[in-house]
């Protein structure tokens, strides 16, 4: 495995700003990493973003798009945070739609600092990007699959970022929601 120099990773918010050049880079990234990403998702019994009822209706995402990327000092994409727009159950009282956040960082680049920087940079700019978001989405959902992150410290961090824990899904993943300000633009 190749190790990247991530002393100073570059984080870019890209939601609603993907041009042809970045689209090609993302396609290359996913061509190299899709199998590993799917294997990880399958290992936690949450393959391909399917969330158990009643959290999300079982059809696939209405839209999937990158939210933020992390680059090595050499400029290569080493991580992508993306969002899936889905219909959600009325039982959640979060409206009819929500964005679900997912993140994939290549294994040699994974560390808490990078995950934290990517997530916080995305949240900061995603909140400001109401005009680029689907106005039906009233919440940002985060499904924390990694059992090593089910700690009091991580839970306090999520709460400080404005998330509210809804509980766990049938796979033991913690489900968090953060209300979004919406704006309907013609």
N, C-alpha and C positions, 0 to 999 in steps of 0.2 A: 504494500500500500504506500502511496505517495503521501508525504507529510507536507503541509503548506505552512509557510511563514505567516502567522496570523497575529504578529505583535501589534499591528495596527490595521484591523480589517476595515474594509470600506463597506458601509451599509447604505443602500439606496432604496428609497421609497419609490415604487414603480406602479402602484395601483392607478389604473386609468391612463398610464403614460408609456405603454409598450409600443415602441416603434419597430420597424422591420429588422433592424440590426439586433436589438435586444431579443426579439422573438426568435431569431436564428440562434442566438446564444442559449436561450432557454430550451429550445428544441434539442440542441447538442447536449446540454446538461441532463435533460430527462432521458435522452437516448442512452446515455452512459449509466444513469442511476435509477431508472424506473424499476428494474428487476429487484434491486436492493430495497427500494422504498416499499414495493409491494410485499416482499418477503417479510419486512419488519411489520407492516400492517397486518399481514396474515398471522404472524406469530402472536399478535395480541388480539386475535379474533375480531378484528374490526376492518376487514379487508375492503379496500376501495372506497373508504369513506362512508360505509353504511352504518348508520347509527340506529340503535334499537328503538322501536316504538315505545312510548308515544313521543319521544324527543323529536324525531324528524319523520316525515312521511317517507315511505320506502322507495319512492322513485329516485332516480339519480339527481345530481345537482342541476339546477336550472342554468347555472353559469359558474365557471371556474376561472379564476384569474390570479396572476401573481400580485402580491401585495408589497413585498420587499425582498431584496436580495442581499446576500453577503458575498463580497469578493475578497480573495486573497490579496496580499500586497502586490502580486504580479498581475492582478486584474481578472483572474479566473473565478467564475461563479463557484462558490463552495456551499452555498445554502440558499434555499428559497422558502419564504413564508408565503403561502397562498390562501385564498379564501374561496369558499364554495357557497353560492347562494342556494338556499333550500327552503322549501315550505316546511313549516313546523306545526306541531300540534297545538290546537287551541288551549289544551290543558295547561300549557306553560304560561299563558297570559302574557306573551311577549309579541303579540301580533301574528300575522300570517306567515311571515318570512324572517329568516335570520341568515347572517353570514357565519359560516363555520371556519375557523382558522386552523390551518395545519402548517407544519414546518418540517422541512427535511434538510439536514446538514450532512454532508459526506462524512463518514466515520473518522478519517484522519484529522478533520477540522473541528470536531465536536469538543466543546468545552462550555462550561456554564457562562463564562463571560460573553462569548459570542452569541449564545442562545438569548441571553438577557438583552444584549445590545440590539439584536435583530428584532426581538419582540417589542421592546420599548420604542424603538424608532418607528416601527410599523404602527403601533397604537397611537403615538403622538400625531402622526400625519394622517392616519385613517380617520381619526375624529374630525380633522379639519377638511376632509375630502367629501363632505356631504353631497356636493353637486355631482360627484362621480359615482356615488353609491346608488343602488336601487332603493327608491323611496319606500318600498314595501318592507324593507328590512329594518326592524326596530331594535335588533340586538346583534351583538357579536358574541358567538359561542366559542368556547375553547374546551376541547375534550382532552384532558390530561391522561394519556394512556400509560405513561411511564411510572410504574409503581415506586421507583426510587425517588420520584418527585412528590409523592403523597406525604409530605411532611408539614409540620406546623409552620416552618419558615416559608415554604413555597406558598402555602395557603394564605399567610399574612401578606405576602408579596402580591398575590392575585387580588386580595381585598383592597390593598392600597392603590392598585391600578384601576379600581372601580368595578371589579368583577364580584358577582354573588354566586356562591356555590348552590347549584340546584340539587345535587346529589350524585349518585353513581349510576352508570348504565349497567346492563347485565354482564358486561365483561370486566367490571371493577374499575373502569376509568372514571375519574372525577369529571363532572360536567359543570362548567362555569358559564355565566352570562354577564354581559356588560351592555347596558342600554345605550343606544345610539341616538344622537340628534338626527332628525331627518329633515330633508328639504325637497319639496316637489318642484322640479324645474321643467318648464315647457321647452 
